[in-house]
Amino acid sequence: MNCTGMDKRVNTVADQLRDAIRGCGESVYAVAKGAGVDASVLGRFVRSERGINLGTAAKVCAYLGLTLICSAGPQYSPGSRQQPR
């Protein structure tokens, strides 16, 4: 639930990556091998049984030709001391 009391599904980075893996036309095993990551780790991630670290996500993104961009949310400058909320 959000602050207004209505359900709102947040399409997280992890959700987007899972969707990209499922929709790429290759098996999870093929994506894992192509990206150079452990197939069992990627399989559990796609099934939402666990998360993955940023390094693994970066390898999968590179293999799939994906780029992480910030399109919404609070503005955050990497050099600032204020963290996003």
PDB file of N, CA, C and O in Angstrom, chain B, residues numbered from 101:
ATOM      1  N   MET B 101       0.840  -1.169   0.000  1.00  0.00           N
ATOM      2  CA  MET B 101       0.000   0.000   0.000  1.00  0.00           C
ATOM      3  C   MET B 101       0.891   1.240   0.000  1.00  0.00           C
ATOM      4  O   MET B 101       1.954   1.264   0.620  1.00  0.00           O
ATOM      5  N   ASN B 102       0.448   2.228  -0.683  1.00  0.00           N
ATOM      6  CA  ASN B 102       1.166   3.498  -0.620  1.00  0.00           C
ATOM      7  C   ASN B 102       0.482   4.415   0.387  1.00  0.00           C
ATOM      8  O   ASN B 102      -0.464   4.004   1.060  1.00  0.00           O
ATOM      9  N   CYS B 103       0.953   5.645   0.492  1.00  0.00           N
ATOM     10  CA  CYS B 103       0.437   6.572   1.510  1.00  0.00           C
ATOM     11  C   CYS B 103      -1.043   6.889   1.340  1.00  0.00           C
ATOM     12  O   CYS B 103      -1.711   7.224   2.319  1.00  0.00           O
ATOM     13  N   THR B 104      -1.566   6.793   0.139  1.00  0.00           N
ATOM     14  CA  THR B 104      -2.973   7.107  -0.087  1.00  0.00           C
ATOM     15  C   THR B 104      -3.877   5.917   0.189  1.00  0.00           C
ATOM     16  O   THR B 104      -5.100   6.023   0.094  1.00  0.00           O
ATOM     17  N   GLY B 105      -3.275   4.785   0.530  1.00  0.00           N
ATOM     18  CA  GLY B 105      -4.064   3.610   0.839  1.00  0.00           C
ATOM     19  C   GLY B 105      -4.415   2.771  -0.379  1.00  0.00           C
ATOM     20  O   GLY B 105      -5.163   1.800  -0.260  1.00  0.00           O
ATOM     21  N   MET B 106      -3.895   3.123  -1.541  1.00  0.00           N
ATOM     22  CA  MET B 106      -4.183   2.354  -2.754  1.00  0.00           C
ATOM     23  C   MET B 106      -2.967   1.513  -3.115  1.00  0.00           C
ATOM     24  O   MET B 106      -1.828   1.951  -2.953  1.00  0.00           O
ATOM     25  N   ASP B 107      -3.213   0.325  -3.597  1.00  0.00           N
ATOM     26  CA  ASP B 107      -2.119  -0.521  -4.053  1.00  0.00           C
ATOM     27  C   ASP B 107      -1.490   0.091  -5.292  1.00  0.00           C
ATOM     28  O   ASP B 107      -2.186   0.551  -6.198  1.00  0.00           O
ATOM     29  N   LYS B 108      -0.190   0.089  -5.317  1.00  0.00           N
ATOM     30  CA  LYS B 108       0.531   0.586  -6.482  1.00  0.00           C
ATOM     31  C   LYS B 108       1.758  -0.288  -6.674  1.00  0.00           C
ATOM     32  O   LYS B 108       2.667  -0.281  -5.844  1.00  0.00           O
ATOM     33  N   ARG B 109       1.788  -1.029  -7.749  1.00  0.00           N
ATOM     34  CA  ARG B 109       2.927  -1.902  -8.017  1.00  0.00           C
ATOM     35  C   ARG B 109       4.096  -1.066  -8.497  1.00  0.00           C
ATOM     36  O   ARG B 109       3.972  -0.281  -9.438  1.00  0.00           O
ATOM     37  N   VAL B 110       5.216  -1.240  -7.849  1.00  0.00           N
ATOM     38  CA  VAL B 110       6.430  -0.537  -8.235  1.00  0.00           C
ATOM     39  C   VAL B 110       7.224  -1.451  -9.147  1.00  0.00           C
ATOM     40  O   VAL B 110       7.558  -2.574  -8.771  1.00  0.00           O
ATOM     41  N   ASN B 111       7.525  -0.978 -10.334  1.00  0.00           N
ATOM     42  CA  ASN B 111       8.313  -1.746 -11.287  1.00  0.00           C
ATOM     43  C   ASN B 111       9.779  -1.474 -10.985  1.00  0.00           C
ATOM     44  O   ASN B 111      10.385  -0.564 -11.551  1.00  0.00           O
ATOM     45  N   THR B 112      10.338  -2.275 -10.087  1.00  0.00           N
ATOM     46  CA  THR B 112      11.700  -2.069  -9.637  1.00  0.00           C
ATOM     47  C   THR B 112      12.698  -2.435 -10.734  1.00  0.00           C
ATOM     48  O   THR B 112      12.339  -3.028 -11.751  1.00  0.00           O
ATOM     49  N   VAL B 113      13.951  -2.068 -10.501  1.00  0.00           N
ATOM     50  CA  VAL B 113      15.029  -2.445 -11.425  1.00  0.00           C
ATOM     51  C   VAL B 113      15.081  -3.971 -11.533  1.00  0.00           C
ATOM     52  O   VAL B 113      15.245  -4.512 -12.627  1.00  0.00           O
ATOM     53  N   ALA B 114      14.943  -4.658 -10.405  1.00  0.00           N
ATOM     54  CA  ALA B 114      14.966  -6.121 -10.425  1.00  0.00           C
ATOM     55  C   ALA B 114      13.817  -6.678 -11.262  1.00  0.00           C
ATOM     56  O   ALA B 114      14.012  -7.613 -12.038  1.00  0.00           O
ATOM     57  N   ASP B 115      12.619  -6.107 -11.108  1.00  0.00           N
ATOM     58  CA  ASP B 115      11.468  -6.543 -11.908  1.00  0.00           C
ATOM     59  C   ASP B 115      11.735  -6.342 -13.396  1.00  0.00           C
ATOM     60  O   ASP B 115      11.441  -7.212 -14.216  1.00  0.00           O
ATOM     61  N   GLN B 116      12.295  -5.184 -13.732  1.00  0.00           N
ATOM     62  CA  GLN B 116      12.578  -4.884 -15.138  1.00  0.00           C
ATOM     63  C   GLN B 116      13.614  -5.849 -15.699  1.00  0.00           C
ATOM     64  O   GLN B 116      13.493  -6.303 -16.837  1.00  0.00           O
ATOM     65  N   LEU B 117      14.637  -6.164 -14.897  1.00  0.00           N
ATOM     66  CA  LEU B 117      15.663  -7.103 -15.366  1.00  0.00           C
ATOM     67  C   LEU B 117      15.080  -8.502 -15.537  1.00  0.00           C
ATOM     68  O   LEU B 117      15.386  -9.188 -16.513  1.00  0.00           O
ATOM     69  N   ARG B 118      14.239  -8.928 -14.592  1.00  0.00           N
ATOM     70  CA  ARG B 118      13.592 -10.239 -14.733  1.00  0.00           C
ATOM     71  C   ARG B 118      12.752 -10.293 -16.019  1.00  0.00           C
ATOM     72  O   ARG B 118      12.798 -11.278 -16.756  1.00  0.00           O
ATOM     73  N   ASP B 119      11.998  -9.238 -16.275  1.00  0.00           N
ATOM     74  CA  ASP B 119      11.178  -9.185 -17.488  1.00  0.00           C
ATOM     75  C   ASP B 119      12.035  -9.233 -18.740  1.00  0.00           C
ATOM     76  O   ASP B 119      11.677  -9.895 -19.714  1.00  0.00           O
ATOM     77  N   ALA B 120      13.163  -8.539 -18.724  1.00  0.00           N
ATOM     78  CA  ALA B 120      14.058  -8.531 -19.885  1.00  0.00           C
ATOM     79  C   ALA B 120      14.645  -9.916 -20.132  1.00  0.00           C
ATOM     80  O   ALA B 120      14.758 -10.353 -21.278  1.00  0.00           O
ATOM     81  N   ILE B 121      15.016 -10.599 -19.063  1.00  0.00           N
ATOM     82  CA  ILE B 121      15.569 -11.956 -19.208  1.00  0.00           C
ATOM     83  C   ILE B 121      14.502 -12.895 -19.763  1.00  0.00           C
ATOM     84  O   ILE B 121      14.766 -13.669 -20.684  1.00  0.00           O
ATOM     85  N   ARG B 122      13.304 -12.823 -19.202  1.00  0.00           N
ATOM     86  CA  ARG B 122      12.217 -13.695 -19.676  1.00  0.00           C
ATOM     87  C   ARG B 122      11.832 -13.400 -21.120  1.00  0.00           C
ATOM     88  O   ARG B 122      11.468 -14.311 -21.864  1.00  0.00           O
ATOM     89  N   GLY B 123      11.908 -12.150 -21.515  1.00  0.00           N
ATOM     90  CA  GLY B 123      11.456 -11.752 -22.847  1.00  0.00           C
ATOM     91  C   GLY B 123      12.518 -11.712 -23.924  1.00  0.00           C
ATOM     92  O   GLY B 123      12.229 -11.304 -25.049  1.00  0.00           O
ATOM     93  N   CYS B 124      13.735 -12.119 -23.619  1.00  0.00           N
ATOM     94  CA  CYS B 124      14.818 -11.971 -24.594  1.00  0.00           C
ATOM     95  C   CYS B 124      14.839 -13.055 -25.663  1.00  0.00           C
ATOM     96  O   CYS B 124      15.550 -12.922 -26.659  1.00  0.00           O
ATOM     97  N   GLY B 125      14.075 -14.121 -25.475  1.00  0.00           N
ATOM     98  CA  GLY B 125      14.052 -15.186 -26.475  1.00  0.00           C
ATOM     99  C   GLY B 125      15.069 -16.288 -26.241  1.00  0.00           C
ATOM    100  O   GLY B 125      15.177 -17.216 -27.043  1.00  0.00           O
ATOM    101  N   GLU B 126      15.813 -16.195 -25.154  1.00  0.00           N
ATOM    102  CA  GLU B 126      16.789 -17.228 -24.798  1.00  0.00           C
ATOM    103  C   GLU B 126      16.399 -17.828 -23.452  1.00  0.00           C
ATOM    104  O   GLU B 126      15.657 -17.224 -22.678  1.00  0.00           O
ATOM    105  N   SER B 127      16.910 -19.023 -23.190  1.00  0.00           N
ATOM    106  CA  SER B 127      16.664 -19.626 -21.885  1.00  0.00           C
ATOM    107  C   SER B 127      17.483 -18.892 -20.825  1.00  0.00           C
ATOM    108  O   SER B 127      18.466 -18.221 -21.140  1.00  0.00           O
ATOM    109  N   VAL B 128      17.072 -19.025 -19.586  1.00  0.00           N
ATOM    110  CA  VAL B 128      17.821 -18.420 -18.488  1.00  0.00           C
ATOM    111  C   VAL B 128      19.237 -18.990 -18.471  1.00  0.00           C
ATOM    112  O   VAL B 128      20.200 -18.266 -18.219  1.00  0.00           O
ATOM    113  N   TYR B 129      19.358 -20.283 -18.737  1.00  0.00           N
ATOM    114  CA  TYR B 129      20.671 -20.920 -18.778  1.00  0.00           C
ATOM    115  C   TYR B 129      21.550 -20.280 -19.852  1.00  0.00           C
ATOM    116  O   TYR B 129      22.722 -19.998 -19.602  1.00  0.00           O
ATOM    117  N   ALA B 130      20.999 -20.049 -21.039  1.00  0.00           N
ATOM    118  CA  ALA B 130      21.769 -19.441 -22.126  1.00  0.00           C
ATOM    119  C   ALA B 130      22.190 -18.014 -21.789  1.00  0.00           C
ATOM    120  O   ALA B 130      23.307 -17.603 -22.104  1.00  0.00           O
ATOM    121  N   VAL B 131      21.301 -17.262 -21.151  1.00  0.00           N
ATOM    122  CA  VAL B 131      21.638 -15.895 -20.746  1.00  0.00           C
ATOM    123  C   VAL B 131      22.761 -15.926 -19.709  1.00  0.00           C
ATOM    124  O   VAL B 131      23.713 -15.150 -19.793  1.00  0.00           O
ATOM    125  N   ALA B 132      22.646 -16.813 -18.745  1.00  0.00           N
ATOM    126  CA  ALA B 132      23.674 -16.923 -17.708  1.00  0.00           C
ATOM    127  C   ALA B 132      25.024 -17.268 -18.316  1.00  0.00           C
ATOM    128  O   ALA B 132      26.029 -16.627 -18.008  1.00  0.00           O
ATOM    129  N   LYS B 133      25.053 -18.264 -19.164  1.00  0.00           N
ATOM    130  CA  LYS B 133      26.321 -18.667 -19.779  1.00  0.00           C
ATOM    131  C   LYS B 133      26.878 -17.558 -20.663  1.00  0.00           C
ATOM    132  O   LYS B 133      28.081 -17.301 -20.653  1.00  0.00           O
ATOM    133  N   GLY B 134      26.019 -16.908 -21.420  1.00  0.00           N
ATOM    134  CA  GLY B 134      26.461 -15.822 -22.279  1.00  0.00           C
ATOM    135  C   GLY B 134      26.993 -14.630 -21.500  1.00  0.00           C
ATOM    136  O   GLY B 134      27.910 -13.939 -21.944  1.00  0.00           O
ATOM    137  N   ALA B 135      26.402 -14.398 -20.329  1.00  0.00           N
ATOM    138  CA  ALA B 135      26.816 -13.276 -19.491  1.00  0.00           C
ATOM    139  C   ALA B 135      27.985 -13.628 -18.578  1.00  0.00           C
ATOM    140  O   ALA B 135      28.606 -12.751 -17.978  1.00  0.00           O
ATOM    141  N   GLY B 136      28.272 -14.912 -18.482  1.00  0.00           N
ATOM    142  CA  GLY B 136      29.368 -15.349 -17.617  1.00  0.00           C
ATOM    143  C   GLY B 136      29.014 -15.355 -16.143  1.00  0.00           C
ATOM    144  O   GLY B 136      29.854 -15.073 -15.288  1.00  0.00           O
ATOM    145  N   VAL B 137      27.757 -15.678 -15.854  1.00  0.00           N
ATOM    146  CA  VAL B 137      27.318 -15.749 -14.461  1.00  0.00           C
ATOM    147  C   VAL B 137      26.792 -17.149 -14.162  1.00  0.00           C
ATOM    148  O   VAL B 137      26.495 -17.918 -15.076  1.00  0.00           O
ATOM    149  N   ASP B 138      26.682 -17.466 -12.901  1.00  0.00           N
ATOM    150  CA  ASP B 138      26.215 -18.778 -12.478  1.00  0.00           C
ATOM    151  C   ASP B 138      24.750 -18.967 -12.852  1.00  0.00           C
ATOM    152  O   ASP B 138      23.904 -18.147 -12.495  1.00  0.00           O
ATOM    153  N   ALA B 139      24.453 -20.036 -13.563  1.00  0.00           N
ATOM    154  CA  ALA B 139      23.091 -20.273 -14.049  1.00  0.00           C
ATOM    155  C   ALA B 139      22.105 -20.509 -12.906  1.00  0.00           C
ATOM    156  O   ALA B 139      20.950 -20.091 -13.000  1.00  0.00           O
ATOM    157  N   SER B 140      22.536 -21.167 -11.832  1.00  0.00           N
ATOM    158  CA  SER B 140      21.613 -21.409 -10.721  1.00  0.00           C
ATOM    159  C   SER B 140      21.275 -20.107  -9.992  1.00  0.00           C
ATOM    160  O   SER B 140      20.146 -19.927  -9.536  1.00  0.00           O
ATOM    161  N   VAL B 141      22.236 -19.215  -9.883  1.00  0.00           N
ATOM    162  CA  VAL B 141      21.983 -17.912  -9.255  1.00  0.00           C
ATOM    163  C   VAL B 141      20.986 -17.124 -10.091  1.00  0.00           C
ATOM    164  O   VAL B 141      20.034 -16.557  -9.555  1.00  0.00           O
ATOM    165  N   LEU B 142      21.200 -17.087 -11.404  1.00  0.00           N
ATOM    166  CA  LEU B 142      20.301 -16.340 -12.276  1.00  0.00           C
ATOM    167  C   LEU B 142      18.909 -16.967 -12.299  1.00  0.00           C
ATOM    168  O   LEU B 142      17.905 -16.255 -12.323  1.00  0.00           O
ATOM    169  N   GLY B 143      18.849 -18.287 -12.291  1.00  0.00           N
ATOM    170  CA  GLY B 143      17.551 -18.968 -12.270  1.00  0.00           C
ATOM    171  C   GLY B 143      16.754 -18.632 -11.026  1.00  0.00           C
ATOM    172  O   GLY B 143      15.554 -18.374 -11.112  1.00  0.00           O
ATOM    173  N   ARG B 144      17.406 -18.631  -9.866  1.00  0.00           N
ATOM    174  CA  ARG B 144      16.711 -18.286  -8.620  1.00  0.00           C
ATOM    175  C   ARG B 144      16.293 -16.818  -8.620  1.00  0.00           C
ATOM    176  O   ARG B 144      15.246 -16.473  -8.071  1.00  0.00           O
ATOM    177  N   PHE B 145      17.103 -15.949  -9.231  1.00  0.00           N
ATOM    178  CA  PHE B 145      16.731 -14.545  -9.330  1.00  0.00           C
ATOM    179  C   PHE B 145      15.482 -14.377 -10.192  1.00  0.00           C
ATOM    180  O   PHE B 145      14.558 -13.659  -9.808  1.00  0.00           O
ATOM    181  N   VAL B 146      15.447 -15.021 -11.336  1.00  0.00           N
ATOM    182  CA  VAL B 146      14.301 -14.900 -12.250  1.00  0.00           C
ATOM    183  C   VAL B 146      13.031 -15.433 -11.605  1.00  0.00           C
ATOM    184  O   VAL B 146      11.942 -14.925 -11.871  1.00  0.00           O
ATOM    185  N   ARG B 147      13.156 -16.443 -10.768  1.00  0.00           N
ATOM    186  CA  ARG B 147      11.994 -17.000 -10.057  1.00  0.00           C
ATOM    187  C   ARG B 147      11.683 -16.214  -8.778  1.00  0.00           C
ATOM    188  O   ARG B 147      10.827 -16.628  -7.996  1.00  0.00           O
ATOM    189  N   SER B 148      12.362 -15.095  -8.560  1.00  0.00           N
ATOM    190  CA  SER B 148      12.172 -14.233  -7.381  1.00  0.00           C
ATOM    191  C   SER B 148      12.446 -14.953  -6.070  1.00  0.00           C
ATOM    192  O   SER B 148      11.848 -14.631  -5.043  1.00  0.00           O
ATOM    193  N   GLU B 149      13.343 -15.923  -6.102  1.00  0.00           N
ATOM    194  CA  GLU B 149      13.714 -16.642  -4.894  1.00  0.00           C
ATOM    195  C   GLU B 149      14.880 -15.975  -4.179  1.00  0.00           C
ATOM    196  O   GLU B 149      15.134 -16.259  -3.008  1.00  0.00           O
ATOM    197  N   ARG B 150      15.598 -15.081  -4.879  1.00  0.00           N
ATOM    198  CA  ARG B 150      16.742 -14.387  -4.303  1.00  0.00           C
ATOM    199  C   ARG B 150      17.061 -13.168  -5.148  1.00  0.00           C
ATOM    200  O   ARG B 150      16.571 -13.031  -6.269  1.00  0.00           O
ATOM    201  N   GLY B 151      17.875 -12.296  -4.611  1.00  0.00           N
ATOM    202  CA  GLY B 151      18.361 -11.157  -5.371  1.00  0.00           C
ATOM    203  C   GLY B 151      19.694 -11.494  -6.019  1.00  0.00           C
ATOM    204  O   GLY B 151      20.220 -12.595  -5.854  1.00  0.00           O
ATOM    205  N   ILE B 152      20.226 -10.546  -6.747  1.00  0.00           N
ATOM    206  CA  ILE B 152      21.576 -10.697  -7.290  1.00  0.00           C
ATOM    207  C   ILE B 152      22.360  -9.431  -6.966  1.00  0.00           C
ATOM    208  O   ILE B 152      21.784  -8.374  -6.709  1.00  0.00           O
ATOM    209  N   ASN B 153      23.680  -9.559  -6.983  1.00  0.00           N
ATOM    210  CA  ASN B 153      24.485  -8.376  -6.689  1.00  0.00           C
ATOM    211  C   ASN B 153      24.611  -7.512  -7.940  1.00  0.00           C
ATOM    212  O   ASN B 153      24.269  -7.933  -9.045  1.00  0.00           O
ATOM    213  N   LEU B 154      25.103  -6.314  -7.740  1.00  0.00           N
ATOM    214  CA  LEU B 154      25.188  -5.349  -8.831  1.00  0.00           C
ATOM    215  C   LEU B 154      26.129  -5.826  -9.934  1.00  0.00           C
ATOM    216  O   LEU B 154      25.878  -5.566 -11.110  1.00  0.00           O
ATOM    217  N   GLY B 155      27.200  -6.514  -9.575  1.00  0.00           N
ATOM    218  CA  GLY B 155      28.128  -7.032 -10.577  1.00  0.00           C
ATOM    219  C   GLY B 155      27.464  -8.044 -11.499  1.00  0.00           C
ATOM    220  O   GLY B 155      27.666  -8.014 -12.713  1.00  0.00           O
ATOM    221  N   THR B 156      26.682  -8.928 -10.927  1.00  0.00           N
ATOM    222  CA  THR B 156      25.962  -9.918 -11.722  1.00  0.00           C
ATOM    223  C   THR B 156      24.934  -9.240 -12.611  1.00  0.00           C
ATOM    224  O   THR B 156      24.803  -9.572 -13.789  1.00  0.00           O
ATOM    225  N   ALA B 157      24.208  -8.291 -12.044  1.00  0.00           N
ATOM    226  CA  ALA B 157      23.216  -7.548 -12.834  1.00  0.00           C
ATOM    227  C   ALA B 157      23.890  -6.820 -13.991  1.00  0.00           C
ATOM    228  O   ALA B 157      23.357  -6.791 -15.101  1.00  0.00           O
ATOM    229  N   ALA B 158      25.051  -6.234 -13.741  1.00  0.00           N
ATOM    230  CA  ALA B 158      25.769  -5.505 -14.790  1.00  0.00           C
ATOM    231  C   ALA B 158      26.191  -6.436 -15.926  1.00  0.00           C
ATOM    232  O   ALA B 158      26.111  -6.062 -17.096  1.00  0.00           O
ATOM    233  N   LYS B 159      26.637  -7.637 -15.589  1.00  0.00           N
ATOM    234  CA  LYS B 159      27.025  -8.606 -16.622  1.00  0.00           C
ATOM    235  C   LYS B 159      25.828  -9.027 -17.464  1.00  0.00           C
ATOM    236  O   LYS B 159      25.930  -9.134 -18.686  1.00  0.00           O
ATOM    237  N   VAL B 160      24.697  -9.264 -16.810  1.00  0.00           N
ATOM    238  CA  VAL B 160      23.485  -9.657 -17.536  1.00  0.00           C
ATOM    239  C   VAL B 160      23.010  -8.503 -18.420  1.00  0.00           C
ATOM    240  O   VAL B 160      22.634  -8.715 -19.572  1.00  0.00           O
ATOM    241  N   CYS B 161      23.029  -7.297 -17.884  1.00  0.00           N
ATOM    242  CA  CYS B 161      22.631  -6.132 -18.674  1.00  0.00           C
ATOM    243  C   CYS B 161      23.529  -5.961 -19.895  1.00  0.00           C
ATOM    244  O   CYS B 161      23.042  -5.696 -20.994  1.00  0.00           O
ATOM    245  N   ALA B 162      24.824  -6.111 -19.707  1.00  0.00           N
ATOM    246  CA  ALA B 162      25.759  -5.984 -20.831  1.00  0.00           C
ATOM    247  C   ALA B 162      25.465  -7.033 -21.892  1.00  0.00           C
ATOM    248  O   ALA B 162      25.465  -6.734 -23.086  1.00  0.00           O
ATOM    249  N   TYR B 163      25.217  -8.252 -21.459  1.00  0.00           N
ATOM    250  CA  TYR B 163      24.921  -9.336 -22.406  1.00  0.00           C
ATOM    251  C   TYR B 163      23.642  -9.063 -23.189  1.00  0.00           C
ATOM    252  O   TYR B 163      23.571  -9.330 -24.388  1.00  0.00           O
ATOM    253  N   LEU B 164      22.635  -8.531 -22.504  1.00  0.00           N
ATOM    254  CA  LEU B 164      21.341  -8.271 -23.146  1.00  0.00           C
ATOM    255  C   LEU B 164      21.302  -6.921 -23.863  1.00  0.00           C
ATOM    256  O   LEU B 164      20.316  -6.601 -24.527  1.00  0.00           O
ATOM    257  N   GLY B 165      22.366  -6.132 -23.732  1.00  0.00           N
ATOM    258  CA  GLY B 165      22.403  -4.821 -24.375  1.00  0.00           C
ATOM    259  C   GLY B 165      21.542  -3.788 -23.677  1.00  0.00           C
ATOM    260  O   GLY B 165      21.017  -2.876 -24.317  1.00  0.00           O
ATOM    261  N   LEU B 166      21.394  -3.926 -22.359  1.00  0.00           N
ATOM    262  CA  LEU B 166      20.564  -3.012 -21.577  1.00  0.00           C
ATOM    263  C   LEU B 166      21.425  -1.934 -20.933  1.00  0.00           C
ATOM    264  O   LEU B 166      22.592  -2.161 -20.612  1.00  0.00           O
ATOM    265  N   THR B 167      20.836  -0.767 -20.751  1.00  0.00           N
ATOM    266  CA  THR B 167      21.491   0.335 -20.068  1.00  0.00           C
ATOM    267  C   THR B 167      20.592   0.807 -18.947  1.00  0.00           C
ATOM    268  O   THR B 167      19.391   0.996 -19.144  1.00  0.00           O
ATOM    269  N   LEU B 168      21.161   0.998 -17.783  1.00  0.00           N
ATOM    270  CA  LEU B 168      20.417   1.492 -16.637  1.00  0.00           C
ATOM    271  C   LEU B 168      20.370   3.009 -16.704  1.00  0.00           C
ATOM    272  O   LEU B 168      21.404   3.673 -16.770  1.00  0.00           O
ATOM    273  N   ILE B 169      19.150   3.551 -16.685  1.00  0.00           N
ATOM    274  CA  ILE B 169      18.988   5.004 -16.699  1.00  0.00           C
ATOM    275  C   ILE B 169      18.046   5.412 -15.582  1.00  0.00           C
ATOM    276  O   ILE B 169      17.207   4.624 -15.147  1.00  0.00           O
ATOM    277  N   CYS B 170      18.185   6.621 -15.129  1.00  0.00           N
ATOM    278  CA  CYS B 170      17.297   7.175 -14.116  1.00  0.00           C
ATOM    279  C   CYS B 170      16.272   8.034 -14.835  1.00  0.00           C
ATOM    280  O   CYS B 170      16.626   9.023 -15.476  1.00  0.00           O
ATOM    281  N   SER B 171      15.011   7.663 -14.731  1.00  0.00           N
ATOM    282  CA  SER B 171      13.984   8.406 -15.448  1.00  0.00           C
ATOM    283  C   SER B 171      12.985   9.089 -14.532  1.00  0.00           C
ATOM    284  O   SER B 171      12.204   9.921 -14.994  1.00  0.00           O
ATOM    285  N   ALA B 172      12.987   8.760 -13.249  1.00  0.00           N
ATOM    286  CA  ALA B 172      12.031   9.360 -12.328  1.00  0.00           C
ATOM    287  C   ALA B 172      12.554   9.247 -10.915  1.00  0.00           C
ATOM    288  O   ALA B 172      13.547   8.566 -10.656  1.00  0.00           O
ATOM    289  N   GLY B 173      11.889   9.909 -10.022  1.00  0.00           N
ATOM    290  CA  GLY B 173      12.257   9.817  -8.623  1.00  0.00           C
ATOM    291  C   GLY B 173      13.080  10.997  -8.186  1.00  0.00           C
ATOM    292  O   GLY B 173      13.318  11.926  -8.958  1.00  0.00           O
ATOM    293  N   PRO B 174      13.513  10.959  -6.946  1.00  0.00           N
ATOM    294  CA  PRO B 174      14.269  12.091  -6.413  1.00  0.00           C
ATOM    295  C   PRO B 174      15.595  12.243  -7.133  1.00  0.00           C
ATOM    296  O   PRO B 174      16.229  11.264  -7.525  1.00  0.00           O
ATOM    297  N   GLN B 175      15.992  13.471  -7.294  1.00  0.00           N
ATOM    298  CA  GLN B 175      17.273  13.744  -7.919  1.00  0.00           C
ATOM    299  C   GLN B 175      18.378  13.494  -6.909  1.00  0.00           C
ATOM    300  O   GLN B 175      18.267  13.882  -5.746  1.00  0.00           O
ATOM    301  N   TYR B 176      19.431  12.852  -7.353  1.00  0.00           N
ATOM    302  CA  TYR B 176      20.544  12.520  -6.480  1.00  0.00           C
ATOM    303  C   TYR B 176      21.822  12.780  -7.227  1.00  0.00           C
ATOM    304  O   TYR B 176      22.010  12.298  -8.344  1.00  0.00           O
ATOM    305  N   SER B 177      22.697  13.539  -6.618  1.00  0.00           N
ATOM    306  CA  SER B 177      23.993  13.819  -7.190  1.00  0.00           C
ATOM    307  C   SER B 177      25.015  12.954  -6.475  1.00  0.00           C
ATOM    308  O   SER B 177      25.115  13.034  -5.251  1.00  0.00           O
ATOM    309  N   PRO B 178      25.793  12.114  -7.197  1.00  0.00           N
ATOM    310  CA  PRO B 178      26.724  11.201  -6.541  1.00  0.00           C
ATOM    311  C   PRO B 178      27.686  11.893  -5.573  1.00  0.00           C
ATOM    312  O   PRO B 178      28.134  11.262  -4.615  1.00  0.00           O
ATOM    313  N   GLY B 179      28.019  13.172  -5.793  1.00  0.00           N
ATOM    314  CA  GLY B 179      28.933  13.868  -4.915  1.00  0.00           C
ATOM    315  C   GLY B 179      28.281  14.498  -3.703  1.00  0.00           C
ATOM    316  O   GLY B 179      28.980  15.014  -2.831  1.00  0.00           O
ATOM    317  N   SER B 180      26.969  14.471  -3.625  1.00  0.00           N
ATOM    318  CA  SER B 180      26.282  15.114  -2.515  1.00  0.00           C
ATOM    319  C   SER B 180      26.244  14.185  -1.310  1.00  0.00           C
ATOM    320  O   SER B 180      26.383  12.968  -1.438  1.00  0.00           O
ATOM    321  N   ARG B 181      26.057  14.775  -0.155  1.00  0.00           N
ATOM    322  CA  ARG B 181      25.969  13.988   1.070  1.00  0.00           C
ATOM    323  C   ARG B 181      24.546  13.520   1.331  1.00  0.00           C
ATOM    324  O   ARG B 181      24.325  12.590   2.107  1.00  0.00           O
ATOM    325  N   GLN B 182      23.583  14.163   0.684  1.00  0.00           N
ATOM    326  CA  GLN B 182      22.177  13.809   0.898  1.00  0.00           C
ATOM    327  C   GLN B 182      21.848  12.568   0.088  1.00  0.00           C
ATOM    328  O   GLN B 182      22.067  12.529  -1.123  1.00  0.00           O
ATOM    329  N   GLN B 183      21.329  11.570   0.755  1.00  0.00           N
ATOM    330  CA  GLN B 183      20.944  10.310   0.120  1.00  0.00           C
ATOM    331  C   GLN B 183      19.501  10.393  -0.362  1.00  0.00           C
ATOM    332  O   GLN B 183      18.688  11.092   0.242  1.00  0.00           O
ATOM    333  N   PRO B 184      19.174   9.683  -1.448  1.00  0.00           N
ATOM    334  CA  PRO B 184      17.781   9.654  -1.899  1.00  0.00           C
ATOM    335  C   PRO B 184      16.905   8.985  -0.861  1.00  0.00           C
ATOM    336  O   PRO B 184      17.372   8.127  -0.111  1.00  0.00           O
ATOM    337  N   ARG B 185      15.646   9.367  -0.811  1.00  0.00           N
ATOM    338  CA  ARG B 185      14.719   8.773   0.165  1.00  0.00           C
ATOM    339  C   ARG B 185      13.904   7.691  -0.448  1.00  0.00           C
ATOM    340  O   ARG B 185      13.074   7.085   0.229  1.00  0.00           O
TER     341      ARG B 185
END
